[in-house]
Amino acid sequence: MRAVGFTEFGGPEVLGVHDLPDPHPGAGEVRIRVRAAAANPTDVASRTGLLGVGTSRPPYIPGAEAAGVIDEVGAGSTWRIGEEVMTMAVPMSGHGGAYAEYLLAPDDSLARVPAGTSLEQAATLPMNGLTALQILELMSLSPGERLVVTGGAGVVGSLLVQLARRRGLTVIADAAPKDFPLLRSLGADHVLERGDDLAARIRAVLGDGVDAVADTALLHEKVVPALRDGGVFVSLRRWRGEPERGIRHEAAWVPDEYRSPEKLDALREAVEDGGLVLREADALPAEEAARAHRLLEAGGLRRRIVLTF
């Protein structure tokens, strides 16, 4: 099979196409003929060495979410050949990353592709959607409580805004002015311009502070003052602030959700009932993975990029 990977850390130019043996599923597993693998900032972090490679050997295959068609099943699998599915992948693990023609996956790491959704769009949902659900689970907020989502127009942020509104939360998001209409269309109650004084402006709007902050923009200590005493702060990069005012610090870690079929299926249902809108996706051939990573590193993207096989 063809797979896109790297043998050494570095810039986008280290990505190349490699010919690897075709994998075959074991008991309770399936093989997915990958049609689309989403390109994410975490893939860039893998390529540059920020996330490490564990005990895996080169070529290292990135990619954390994919969609495709089941073309082989292992003994005891409950899935059928020909079903269109989406899944999160865990690069550098035994099953490998998603930048490949074939991806092995346990039965309980899959969900059907949402009805009416292309495989390219479906490939953009699993990892980031599960991240958003995990954030909400860590916060344990009740309807009516107030949540700040930094980087609300980003990949995780835009999904989180929608999922939070589905739970009856009041959502405050920051963004560049050009993204205000997008966030309002996704249901954000308050949209504020990004900036180092964001916490002060949140306080100006909401007075006594908010109940929780989901820091998808990695503002860290700059936004902590927006929290009320006893609020909760969730980081995406395991940052933890100083213990103060009874604030609870949590860190999202999406690999823990690898086998979360109920949550993945809940995301499917949310898309199908119209409560979760996916971004449009721009497809690039897998051979153009380096270009995809350059676009990611340039930032400012509002459409998703997927690699097609």
C-alpha positions as CSV (number, residue, x, y, z in Angstrom):
1,M,0.0,0.0,0.0
2,R,1.0,3.6,-0.4
3,A,1.4,5.6,2.8
4,V,2.7,9.2,3.4
5,G,5.3,9.5,6.2
6,F,8.7,10.6,7.2
7,T,11.9,9.0,8.3
8,E,13.3,12.0,10.1
9,F,11.9,15.1,11.8
10,G,11.8,18.4,9.9
11,G,9.9,20.6,7.6
12,P,7.1,19.6,5.2
13,E,9.7,18.4,2.7
14,V,10.5,15.4,4.8
15,L,7.0,13.9,3.9
16,G,7.1,11.3,1.2
17,V,5.2,8.4,-0.3
18,H,6.3,5.0,0.9
19,D,5.4,1.5,-0.3
20,L,4.5,-0.6,2.7
21,P,3.1,-4.2,3.1
22,D,-0.7,-4.4,3.0
23,P,-2.0,-4.8,6.5
24,H,-4.7,-7.4,7.4
25,P,-7.2,-7.2,10.3
26,G,-7.0,-9.4,13.3
27,A,-9.9,-10.7,15.4
28,G,-12.5,-7.9,16.1
29,E,-10.8,-5.6,13.6
30,V,-11.5,-4.2,10.2
31,R,-9.4,-2.9,7.3
32,I,-10.6,0.5,5.9
33,R,-9.7,1.4,2.4
34,V,-9.0,5.0,3.2
35,R,-10.6,7.6,0.8
36,A,-9.8,10.7,2.8
37,A,-7.5,11.5,5.8
38,A,-7.8,14.9,7.4
39,A,-4.7,17.1,7.8
40,N,-4.4,18.6,11.3
41,P,-2.0,20.7,13.3
42,T,-1.3,17.5,15.4
43,D,0.2,16.0,12.2
44,V,2.5,18.9,12.0
45,A,3.5,18.4,15.6
46,S,4.3,14.7,14.9
47,R,6.4,15.6,11.8
48,T,8.5,18.2,13.7
49,G,9.0,15.9,16.7
50,L,6.9,17.8,19.2
51,L,4.8,14.7,19.9
52,G,7.5,12.1,19.6
53,V,7.2,8.7,17.9
54,G,7.1,6.3,20.9
55,T,8.5,2.9,20.1
56,S,7.4,2.9,16.4
57,R,9.9,2.6,13.6
58,P,10.3,4.7,10.4
59,P,8.7,5.5,8.2
60,Y,6.5,7.3,10.7
61,I,2.9,7.7,9.4
62,P,0.9,10.7,10.7
63,G,-2.8,11.3,10.4
64,A,-5.4,11.1,13.2
65,E,-8.8,10.9,11.4
66,A,-10.0,9.2,8.3
67,A,-13.0,8.0,6.4
68,G,-13.4,5.2,3.9
69,V,-14.9,1.9,3.0
70,I,-14.4,-1.4,4.9
71,D,-12.8,-3.9,2.5
72,E,-11.8,-6.7,4.8
73,V,-13.0,-7.9,8.2
74,G,-11.3,-10.0,10.9
75,A,-12.8,-12.9,12.7
76,G,-15.8,-11.9,14.9
77,S,-16.1,-8.4,13.5
78,T,-19.6,-7.0,13.6
79,W,-19.0,-4.7,10.6
80,R,-19.6,-5.7,7.0
81,I,-17.5,-5.2,3.8
82,G,-18.7,-2.2,1.9
83,E,-19.8,-0.1,4.8
84,E,-18.7,3.6,4.8
85,V,-17.1,4.5,8.1
86,M,-15.1,7.2,9.9
87,T,-12.6,6.7,12.7
88,M,-10.0,8.4,14.8
89,A,-6.4,7.0,14.3
90,V,-3.6,7.0,16.8
91,P,-0.3,7.6,14.9
92,M,2.8,5.8,16.1
93,S,0.5,3.1,17.7
94,G,0.1,-0.5,16.6
95,H,-2.6,0.4,14.1
96,G,-0.7,3.3,12.6
97,G,-1.6,6.8,11.3
98,A,-4.3,7.6,8.8
99,Y,-2.1,8.9,5.9
100,A,-2.3,5.5,4.2
101,E,-4.3,3.6,1.6
102,Y,-5.3,1.0,4.3
103,L,-6.0,1.5,8.0
104,L,-6.6,-1.2,10.5
105,A,-9.1,-0.3,13.3
106,P,-10.8,-2.1,16.1
107,D,-14.6,-2.6,15.8
108,D,-15.3,-0.2,18.6
109,S,-13.3,2.7,17.1
110,L,-15.7,3.2,14.2
111,A,-18.9,4.9,13.3
112,R,-20.9,5.1,10.1
113,V,-20.4,8.1,8.0
114,P,-23.3,10.6,8.6
115,A,-26.0,10.3,5.9
116,G,-25.6,12.9,3.2
117,T,-22.0,13.6,4.1
118,S,-19.1,13.0,1.8
119,L,-16.2,10.9,2.9
120,E,-14.0,14.0,2.6
121,Q,-16.2,15.9,5.1
122,A,-16.6,12.8,7.4
123,A,-12.8,12.5,7.7
124,T,-12.7,15.9,9.4
125,L,-15.0,14.9,12.3
126,P,-13.7,12.1,14.5
127,M,-10.6,13.4,16.3
128,N,-11.7,17.0,16.6
129,G,-15.3,16.1,17.4
130,L,-14.1,13.7,20.1
131,T,-11.8,16.4,21.5
132,A,-14.8,18.8,21.8
133,L,-16.9,16.2,23.6
134,Q,-14.1,15.3,26.0
135,I,-13.7,19.0,26.8
136,L,-17.4,19.3,27.7
137,E,-17.2,16.1,29.7
138,L,-14.3,17.4,31.7
139,M,-16.1,20.7,32.5
140,S,-19.4,19.0,33.6
141,L,-21.4,22.2,33.1
142,S,-25.2,22.6,33.5
143,P,-27.5,24.3,31.0
144,G,-27.3,28.1,31.3
145,E,-23.7,28.1,32.6
146,R,-21.3,30.2,30.7
147,L,-18.4,28.9,28.6
148,V,-15.6,30.8,26.8
149,V,-14.2,29.1,23.7
150,T,-10.9,30.7,22.6
151,G,-10.2,30.3,18.9
152,G,-13.9,29.8,18.2
153,A,-13.4,29.8,14.5
154,G,-10.8,27.1,14.5
155,V,-11.3,23.4,13.9
156,V,-12.0,22.3,17.5
157,G,-13.5,25.6,18.5
158,S,-16.2,25.7,15.9
159,L,-17.3,22.2,16.8
160,L,-17.2,23.0,20.5
161,V,-19.4,26.1,20.0
162,Q,-22.1,24.0,18.3
163,L,-22.0,21.1,20.8
164,A,-22.0,23.5,23.8
165,R,-25.1,25.3,22.4
166,R,-26.8,21.9,22.0
167,R,-26.3,21.4,25.7
168,G,-27.9,24.7,26.6
169,L,-24.7,26.5,27.5
170,T,-24.1,30.2,27.0
171,V,-21.2,30.5,24.7
172,I,-18.7,33.3,24.4
173,A,-16.1,33.0,21.6
174,D,-13.2,35.1,20.3
175,A,-12.3,35.5,16.7
176,A,-11.0,37.9,14.0
177,P,-13.8,40.3,12.8
178,K,-14.0,38.4,9.5
179,D,-15.1,35.3,11.4
180,F,-17.9,37.0,13.5
181,P,-20.7,36.0,11.0
182,L,-19.5,32.4,11.0
183,L,-19.5,32.1,14.8
184,R,-22.9,33.8,15.1
185,S,-24.2,31.3,12.5
186,L,-22.9,28.5,14.7
187,G,-24.8,29.8,17.7
188,A,-22.3,31.7,19.8
189,D,-24.1,34.1,22.1
190,H,-21.3,36.6,22.3
191,V,-18.5,37.1,19.8
192,L,-15.5,39.2,20.9
193,E,-12.4,40.3,18.9
194,R,-9.3,38.4,19.7
195,G,-6.5,40.2,21.6
196,D,-4.4,40.1,24.7
197,D,-7.1,42.0,26.8
198,L,-9.7,39.4,26.0
199,A,-10.2,38.4,29.7
200,A,-10.9,42.0,30.6
201,R,-13.4,42.4,27.8
202,I,-15.2,39.2,28.8
203,R,-15.5,40.6,32.4
204,A,-16.8,43.8,31.0
205,V,-19.6,41.9,29.3
206,L,-20.3,39.2,32.0
207,G,-19.2,41.0,35.1
208,D,-18.6,38.2,37.6
209,G,-16.7,35.9,35.2
210,V,-17.5,32.8,33.3
211,D,-17.9,29.2,34.6
212,A,-15.4,27.6,32.2
213,V,-12.8,28.3,29.5
214,A,-11.9,26.0,26.7
215,D,-8.6,27.3,25.5
216,T,-8.3,26.0,22.0
217,A,-6.2,29.1,21.0
218,L,-3.6,28.3,23.6
219,L,-3.9,31.7,25.3
220,H,-3.1,30.1,28.7
221,E,-2.6,32.6,31.5
222,K,-3.9,35.5,29.4
223,V,-7.5,34.2,29.6
224,V,-7.6,32.7,33.1
225,P,-8.8,36.0,34.7
226,A,-12.0,35.6,32.7
227,L,-13.0,32.8,35.1
228,R,-15.1,33.2,38.2
229,D,-13.7,31.8,41.4
230,G,-14.0,28.0,41.3
231,G,-14.3,27.9,37.5
232,V,-12.7,25.3,35.3
233,F,-10.0,25.8,32.6
234,V,-9.4,23.1,30.0
235,S,-6.2,23.2,28.0
236,L,-5.4,21.4,24.8
237,R,-1.6,21.1,25.3
238,R,-1.6,20.0,29.0
239,W,-0.8,23.5,30.2
240,R,-1.7,24.1,33.9
241,G,-1.8,27.4,35.5
242,E,-1.1,28.4,39.1
243,P,-3.6,27.2,41.6
244,E,-5.6,30.2,42.5
245,R,-9.2,31.2,43.4
246,G,-10.3,27.6,43.5
247,I,-9.9,27.3,39.7
248,R,-9.8,23.7,38.5
249,H,-7.3,23.0,35.7
250,E,-7.9,20.1,33.3
251,A,-6.1,18.9,30.1
252,A,-7.8,17.3,27.2
253,W,-6.1,14.3,25.7
254,V,-8.0,12.8,22.8
255,P,-6.1,9.5,22.4
256,D,-8.1,8.5,25.5
257,E,-11.2,8.5,23.3
258,Y,-9.8,6.0,20.7
259,R,-12.4,3.4,21.7
260,S,-15.4,5.6,22.3
261,P,-18.0,4.3,19.8
262,E,-21.0,5.8,21.6
263,K,-19.4,9.3,21.5
264,L,-18.4,8.9,17.8
265,D,-21.9,7.8,17.0
266,A,-23.4,10.7,18.9
267,L,-21.3,13.0,16.6
268,R,-22.8,11.2,13.6
269,E,-26.3,11.8,14.9
270,A,-25.6,15.5,15.6
271,V,-24.5,15.9,12.0
272,E,-27.6,14.0,10.6
273,D,-30.1,16.1,12.7
274,G,-28.5,19.3,11.6
275,G,-27.2,20.3,15.0
276,L,-23.5,20.0,13.9
277,V,-22.3,21.6,10.7
278,L,-19.1,20.4,9.2
279,R,-16.6,22.7,7.4
280,E,-16.2,22.3,3.7
281,A,-13.1,20.3,2.8
282,D,-10.5,20.9,0.2
283,A,-9.1,17.6,-1.2
284,L,-5.4,17.2,-2.2
285,P,-3.9,14.0,-3.5
286,A,-1.8,12.2,-0.9
287,E,1.3,13.0,-2.9
288,E,0.8,16.7,-2.0
289,A,1.0,16.1,1.7
290,A,3.9,18.6,2.0
291,R,1.7,21.3,0.4
292,A,-1.1,20.5,2.9
293,H,1.3,20.9,5.8
294,R,2.6,24.2,4.4
295,L,-1.0,25.5,4.3
296,L,-1.6,24.3,7.9
297,E,1.6,26.1,9.1
298,A,0.6,29.3,7.3
299,G,-2.6,29.4,9.4
300,G,-5.8,31.2,8.8
301,L,-7.6,28.3,7.1
302,R,-11.4,28.2,7.4
303,R,-11.8,25.1,5.1
304,R,-10.4,21.8,6.1
305,I,-7.7,20.0,4.1
306,V,-7.9,16.3,3.4
307,L,-5.6,14.0,1.7
308,T,-7.2,11.5,-0.8
309,F,-6.0,8.0,-1.7
